[in-house]
Amino acid sequence: MTTLTKYALLFVLSTLISSFSQILLKKSATKKYDSKLREYLNLPVITAYAVFFLCTLISMYALKVVPLSMSPLLEATGYIFVTILSFFFFKEIPDKKQIAGLLLILAGIAVYAI
């Protein structure tokens, strides 16, 4: 496994972890809170933003080796991860337009890989 592959996988892992934090934020948004302040200052929200920050640092570290031109491609996997995680955590079924969009994302990744 080449160095570029390892760092690209690290970048994708960072995107996956970031997708989990987005799910955590959505889960927190569905709850009712006593005050507006508690909506933003609670453990799930603070944890999700801390994870976002950590993922940003991991992505910046991966970009030491991964070409910048490749980063939008790797970042696009987040749309796929969020859709899959939403299905499992919220039972959200993607509609035809969303599936078409995901297929376009996958096609773009495949074209870039070739």
Secondary structure by P-SEA (a helix, b strand, c coil): ccaaaaaaaaaaaaaaaaaaaaaaaaaaaaccccccccccccaaaaaaaaaaaaaaaaaaaaaccccccaaaaaaaaaaaaaaaaaaaaccccccaaaaaaaaaaaaaaaaaac
